[in-house]
């Protein structure tokens, strides 16, 4: 079971970006701020999907605003695709067996990142409660960027 969750883009002016997406019928569903990480996440969904998205049952656009200024060159503003999976360890094992590098292993039983052959970052999130930490994932280091 895999379910598409969101596409993340980095933004330099969140309010201007929200106004842009409002013009094409998207609305803010929720917002999360991380003082420690110095970023804000803003989720948007199409009007038709608004209520389902608020209940995490419809795809969204995630706007990531990093509080410290950064110049996004060469597509760095596009973040990642996110998919919810039934068993994050099984998905990562299948990908690794096929030669895919697990850039951010699911050490926490909840989240992992890989890259497509073209370098696009893909996030996997465990459906429901995170799985108990297990090897080889628990001690596997990050590889490259994700």
BELDA-V488318 format. One record per helix or strand of 3 or more residues. SS is the DSSP state (2 for helix, 1 for strand). FROM is the first residue (numbers start at 1). TO is the last residue. If there is no record, write none. Layout:
ss = <SS:SS>
from = <FROM:FROM>
to = <TO:TO>
This chain:
ss = <1:2:1:1:2:1:1:2:1:1:1>
from = <2:14:26:39:47:60:78:88:102:111:121>
to = <10:23:34:46:54:66:85:97:104:115:126>
